[in-house]
Amino acid sequence: MAYKSDIEIAREANKKPIQEIGAKLGIDSGDLLPYGHDKAKVSQSFINSVQDRDNGKLILVTAINPTPAGEGKTTTTVGLGDGLNHIGKNACVCIREASLGPNFGMKGGAAGGGYAQVVPMEEMNLHFTGDFHAITSAHSLLSAMIDNHIYWGNSLEIDTRRVVWRRVVDMNDRALRQITASLGGVANGFPREAGFDITVASEVMAILCLAKDLQDLQKRLGDMIVAYRRDRSPVFARDIKADGAMTVLLKDAMQPNLVQTLENNPAFVHGGPFANIAHGCNSVIATTTALKLADYVVTEAGFGADLGAEKFMNIKCRKAGLAPSVVVCVATVRAMKMNGGVAKADLGAENVEAVKAGCPNLGRHIENLKSFGVPVVVAINHFVTDTDAEVQAIKEYVAEHGAEAILSRHWELGSEGSADLAAKVAELADADTANFSPIYPDEMPLAEKIQTIAKRIYRADEALMDKKIRDQLKLWEEQGYGHLPVCMAKTQYSFSTDPNLRGAPTGHSVPVREVRLSAGAGFVVAVCGEIMTMPGLPRVPSAENIMLNDEGQIEGLF
């Protein structure tokens, strides 16, 4: 049976004017700033006006470690939101914006799939409302002002060898990872080594997604460390006097974007920090606003639960005062078989034993999520090649781990296919049994926080940190940064730092290569193993197949 592509389904969507979608959440048309007919920003004045309301229930969607077989985390998030509305609940979805780099590289799109999508799909996967461009521009302004300050006399006495502020572009471009800037003579400044990260790895992106309002945004931007002097004292963005102009560039980007699902239910799509180098969640302002407007808010965290969910709990919830009522862990039969040793080309054939062999990866995620004091339900994201015996093997395994696995067919059937999952999630949320708590206290030393995550979440024997790294962490503690949470930057494909080590490995160590202070965002990044902040394009990038057809419609987005 031939199935329509995601973009074909999205193109046939019966979209409603964004004012009607806003009305479902009680947002007056005067409080929406439309970008065309089907997307709008929600005004800051409206957001301020609803702060005295009670919060709805927060539901986190996370997943097993990603595999080439696909898990469908965003698809499940959207499907669950539609499912909750289908069974009569007042629900809203909150997801991240898509980055151009991965869309033209490996992913080809990131707005859900099948009949569980957010629309307009093409705009969401391309320029959308310009938020990422604003972040790139604000970041670039600071980069230019740093070099300009050095050129005009360097009154702050910046050590040009210790400029830590890199440049960004929203594209996968390995050639820019390491560059030499200011070549060409006296008129172009002082030559130095520099480099580019992808925009979603920018600290500005992390700040936009953690800031509560424009005042908080400007303070955090000013707190960013951009360089060091020869005496190793830090130079902040506010010392460069860039924080005010950066805030101006980000003024509109701070306002959450409202769009709709295929079933015309409201969805906030705002922000998109990397889930390995940053915290991998949509913006605090979008999530907290949705909680004031809906009874149930379904949001997601990037990559597997060992990265996205851990950071959602330990960074986002801690900083924003949030507490999830339920966590949904997405798994697929195909991914279980890959974890069980089956090659991607052979995933279509039934193999119950391989499913069972791959389930320990799921089991460890369940255990980890429960350790935060939140009830867990597993969503088996259905693929048409799944057999009843394979699905039953996952259900039995999950039951042995004190949770329930529910088959969800939202990709194929929309909300009708996710109704059972929605009913279970609503039941757990309404039971109010969650007793959420991060897994380490603020006052724990930074090195111990890193060890805690390595041992409790990754099941490593230890995190390996040499004296230079431990001394750096102690210095930051002396400077007043010891209370910050840690953001572990590692591969998303494994609990370990080896992307090829699938399943639920033990007996491994987590080597910490370097640590970085994101003083504005408010966390310390521990870079573990080989991790890239500027991806490269694959041998055959998705961009090769993205084009306009004869009718002027976009083809090639998944």
Secondary structure, DSSP 8 states (H G I E B T S, - for coil): -----HHHHHHT-----HHHHHHHTT--GGGEEESSSS-EEE-HHHHHHTTTS---EEEEEEES---TT---HHHHHHHHHHHHHHTT--EEEEE----HHHHHTT-S--SEETTEEEESHHHHHTTTTSHHHHHHHHHHHHHHHHHHHHHTT-TT-EEEEEE---EEESS--GGGSSEEES-SSGGG---EEE-EEEGGGSHHHHHHHH-SSHHHHHHHHHH-EEEEETT--EEEHHHHT-HHHHHHHHTTTTS-EEEEETTS-EEEE-----TTTS--B--HHHHHHHHHH-SEEEEEBSSSIIIIIHHIIIIIIHHHT---SEEEEEE-HHHHHHHTT--GGGTTS--HHHHHHHHHHHHHHHHHHHTTT--EEEEEE--TT--HHHHHHHHHHHHHTT-EEEEE-HHHHTHHHHHHHHHHHHHHHHHT------SS-TTS-HHHHHHHHHHHTS--SEEE--HHHHHHHHHHHHTT-TTS-EEEE--SS-SSS-TT--SS--S-EEEEEEEEEETTTTEEEEEESS--SS----SS-GGGG-EE-TTS-EE---
